[in-house]
């Protein structure tokens, strides 16, 4: 259960929501069970593969793990109990400072208040307009008022509507502060930051050679094609793996530029050709559908048509293509955004391409 909770903490942060553990049971395979009100996730439950957890960060530091655990609890309680949600978000930061360094915690919070955006910034402006010290307010009127209820002390009274409304507004501030701390101080990437910064081609560094990979990232052209020419590459669609008929494509470098390598993958009978552009400077790989297709005049079969059409129409419908060399992690291609094209359902596209092939070949 501890491993499952840790996974949900990282997954919750990675996707900006939360995954709740509703309970546990013994069995031979995972089963959704229990109270449907409790078995809930903001990542969604539809489908057998309803979210992508690829490239999640590996958390080895225990202090960072605790911060993510409190962040998950803050998100879990956000629409259930604003006070406890606020307290959890506050603990994200508080848990990172020893008792003797609580002043440093307060100074960090004060240093970040002016950088807040959106509803959090609006709340800060309203508090300051009322002459309130925001950092002190967050600690005394929110954190301590929620955690303690001694006579004569400031508390958040559940029966006072104004207290509830105020805490909802203050929660926006605390959530954003907790998010900034995890992202900027603890340097934990989420799905968005990972998408912006992750080098998709990094798994192939040893394939190309460290020196060649560094040279390409610096914007120079590939000096030798031997590292990648002739390699066998499987072409797949995430998360379903290699496309039937595209499991063993032969690679050839057909173009080089400043930090750019263009490769073409062909099957053993040279009837299917798929082209990809590797942008080493930006760490991206692009599917070139316009220069991919079935070889004209070649002995293509219906199986070839189905293989190519499966790849083509799924990619056109924004599926993620993956290239895999045995012994290396897959590299994922950028999603294709069609321009002046109305994509059809992949199944319809495959059927139409197969029908046209049969018509041209004279088959029944």
ZIJOKA-V666831 format. One record per residue. N is the residue number from 1. SS is DSSP state (H for helix, E for strand, C for the rest). PSI is psi in whole degrees, 0 to 359 (* if undefined). D_CENTER is the distance of its C-alpha to the mean C-alpha in Angstrom with 2 decimals. Layout:
n={N,N}
ss={SS,SS}
psi={PSI,PSI}
d_center={D_CENTER,D_CENTER}
This chain:
n={1,2,3,4,5,6,7,8,9,10,11,12,13,14,15,16,17,18,19,20,21,22,23,24,25,26,27,28,29,30,31,32,33,34,35,36,37,38,39,40,41,42,43,44,45,46,47,48,49,50,51,52,53,54,55,56,57,58,59,60,61,62,63,64,65,66,67,68,69,70,71,72,73,74,75,76,77,78,79,80,81,82,83,84,85,86,87,88,89,90,91,92,93,94,95,96,97,98,99,100,101,102,103,104,105,106,107,108,109,110,111,112,113,114,115,116,117,118,119,120,121,122,123,124,125,126,127,128,129,130,131,132,133,134,135,136,137,138,139,140,141,142,143,144,145,146,147,148,149,150,151,152,153,154,155,156,157,158,159,160,161,162,163,164,165,166,167,168,169,170,171,172,173,174,175,176,177,178,179,180,181,182,183,184,185,186,187,188,189,190,191,192,193,194,195,196,197,198,199,200,201,202,203,204,205,206,207,208,209,210,211,212,213,214,215,216,217,218,219,220,221,222,223,224,225,226,227,228,229,230,231,232,233,234,235,236,237,238,239,240,241,242,243,244,245,246,247,248,249,250,251,252,253,254,255,256,257,258,259,260,261,262,263,264,265,266,267,268,269,270,271,272,273,274,275,276,277,278,279,280,281,282,283,284,285,286,287,288,289,290,291,292,293,294,295,296,297,298,299,300,301,302,303,304,305,306,307,308,309,310,311,312,313,314,315,316,317,318,319,320,321,322,323,324,325,326,327,328,329,330,331,332,333,334,335,336,337,338,339,340,341,342,343,344,345,346,347,348,349,350,351,352,353,354,355,356,357,358,359,360,361,362,363,364}
ss={C,H,H,H,H,H,H,H,H,H,H,H,H,H,H,C,C,C,E,C,C,C,C,C,C,C,C,C,C,C,C,C,C,C,C,C,C,C,C,C,E,C,C,C,C,C,C,C,C,C,C,C,C,C,C,C,C,C,C,C,C,H,H,H,H,H,H,H,H,H,H,H,H,H,H,H,H,C,C,C,C,H,H,H,H,H,H,H,H,H,H,H,H,H,C,C,C,C,H,H,H,H,H,H,H,H,H,H,H,H,H,H,H,H,H,C,C,H,H,H,H,H,H,H,H,H,H,H,H,C,C,C,C,H,H,H,H,H,H,H,H,H,H,H,H,H,H,C,C,C,C,C,C,C,C,C,C,C,C,C,H,H,H,H,H,H,H,H,H,H,H,H,H,H,H,H,H,H,H,H,H,H,H,H,H,C,C,C,C,C,H,H,H,H,H,H,H,C,C,C,C,H,H,H,H,H,H,H,C,H,H,H,H,H,H,H,H,C,C,C,C,C,C,C,C,C,C,C,C,C,C,E,E,E,E,E,E,C,C,C,E,E,C,C,C,C,C,C,E,E,E,E,E,E,E,E,E,C,C,E,E,E,E,E,E,E,C,C,C,C,C,E,E,E,E,E,E,E,E,C,C,C,C,E,E,E,E,E,E,E,E,E,E,E,C,C,C,C,C,C,C,H,H,H,H,H,H,H,H,H,H,H,H,H,H,H,C,C,C,C,E,E,E,E,C,C,C,C,C,C,E,E,C,C,C,C,C,C,C,C,C,C,C,C,C,H,H,H,H,H,H,H,H,H,H,H,H,H,H,H,H,C,C,C}
psi={324,319,321,317,319,318,315,329,315,316,321,312,316,323,5,26,226,154,123,141,111,348,189,157,160,143,175,347,158,139,132,125,174,190,117,337,330,325,89,149,137,353,350,157,1,132,161,339,74,354,159,114,18,146,22,148,150,120,111,339,127,327,319,320,317,321,317,326,316,325,317,316,323,317,322,324,357,318,14,311,103,322,311,330,314,314,320,316,322,322,336,314,315,325,346,357,128,162,325,349,24,333,323,323,314,320,322,314,316,324,340,348,320,345,358,155,172,221,327,317,321,321,320,316,320,319,317,324,334,6,25,136,110,313,316,321,315,324,308,314,350,290,304,325,331,318,333,156,40,152,135,357,157,131,165,108,117,340,359,110,322,325,318,314,317,316,324,319,318,333,324,319,312,322,316,322,317,319,316,320,314,316,315,320,313,350,46,117,152,185,322,313,325,319,320,324,342,133,105,334,356,323,340,10,314,335,314,335,132,320,316,319,317,320,318,319,332,359,12,162,155,122,324,135,350,331,329,338,133,355,149,125,132,135,123,177,120,138,20,359,191,143,136,126,348,23,339,73,140,132,138,134,120,358,145,151,195,100,13,135,131,125,152,131,130,150,176,335,6,32,342,131,128,130,140,144,122,112,94,330,317,356,40,155,129,139,123,87,330,334,23,151,187,137,132,139,0,170,60,148,171,326,322,318,315,319,310,315,323,313,309,308,330,319,320,334,22,20,155,118,143,139,130,127,134,129,357,151,150,151,132,140,157,148,136,129,101,141,129,30,136,101,140,166,134,318,322,320,318,316,319,318,322,321,318,322,317,322,315,327,354,15,156,*}
d_center={24.03,23.16,20.54,19.10,19.13,17.38,14.59,14.32,14.45,11.47,9.45,10.96,10.13,6.42,6.50,9.68,12.11,13.88,14.84,18.59,20.82,23.80,26.03,26.70,29.10,30.28,29.90,29.33,25.91,23.24,24.68,23.66,26.64,28.21,28.53,26.23,26.26,24.79,22.48,19.82,16.11,14.48,11.57,14.52,16.85,17.72,17.86,17.62,13.99,12.70,9.02,6.65,6.60,6.77,6.85,7.16,10.06,13.55,15.72,19.36,21.03,22.53,22.73,19.00,18.59,21.06,19.38,16.17,18.61,20.46,17.43,16.54,20.22,20.38,17.82,19.64,22.95,22.13,23.80,26.18,27.88,27.24,29.40,27.68,24.25,25.63,27.06,23.82,22.02,25.16,25.04,21.66,23.80,27.11,26.01,25.41,29.04,32.18,34.90,36.89,34.14,33.49,35.01,32.30,29.73,31.73,31.96,28.21,27.71,30.57,29.14,25.87,27.46,28.41,24.89,23.49,22.64,22.95,24.64,24.62,26.60,28.95,29.67,30.43,32.82,34.54,35.08,36.50,38.71,40.19,40.92,38.39,37.00,33.29,32.42,35.53,34.83,31.37,33.04,36.37,35.97,32.56,31.61,35.22,36.36,33.79,34.33,38.14,40.88,44.15,47.20,47.60,43.97,41.46,39.35,36.94,39.24,37.62,40.69,40.48,38.41,38.23,36.62,33.92,33.26,33.27,30.79,28.34,28.54,28.34,25.22,23.28,24.49,23.71,20.15,19.40,21.35,19.46,16.07,17.66,19.15,16.08,14.18,17.38,19.82,17.92,15.36,12.39,9.10,6.35,2.87,5.85,8.03,6.37,6.30,9.78,11.21,10.24,13.37,12.82,16.56,16.88,17.46,20.52,22.11,24.69,25.30,26.26,27.83,26.70,29.33,28.45,24.71,25.61,28.12,25.75,23.22,26.29,26.98,29.76,30.44,30.20,33.61,33.89,32.45,33.58,30.38,28.48,31.39,32.26,29.15,28.18,24.64,23.21,21.41,19.06,16.75,13.55,13.96,17.74,18.69,21.45,23.35,26.95,29.11,26.42,26.09,28.33,28.25,30.25,28.77,30.93,30.29,31.80,31.00,30.28,29.90,28.94,25.63,25.26,25.95,26.50,26.72,28.17,27.74,30.73,31.82,35.01,37.28,35.89,35.33,31.60,30.10,26.44,25.71,22.66,22.47,20.99,20.41,20.68,21.03,17.62,15.98,15.36,16.96,18.27,19.96,23.52,24.70,27.94,29.13,28.20,30.56,33.40,36.28,39.31,42.48,40.90,41.42,38.17,38.05,36.57,34.06,32.99,32.65,30.46,28.23,27.83,27.57,24.85,22.73,23.87,23.51,20.13,18.70,20.70,19.09,15.55,14.80,12.86,15.66,15.63,18.56,19.77,22.75,24.34,23.74,20.54,16.84,15.70,14.64,12.50,14.08,13.18,13.50,17.18,18.30,21.91,24.66,27.94,26.96,26.67,24.59,26.31,25.03,24.42,27.21,29.59,28.84,29.46,32.67,33.88,33.41,35.16,37.96,38.50,38.67,41.25,43.24,43.48,44.32,46.95,45.52,46.26}
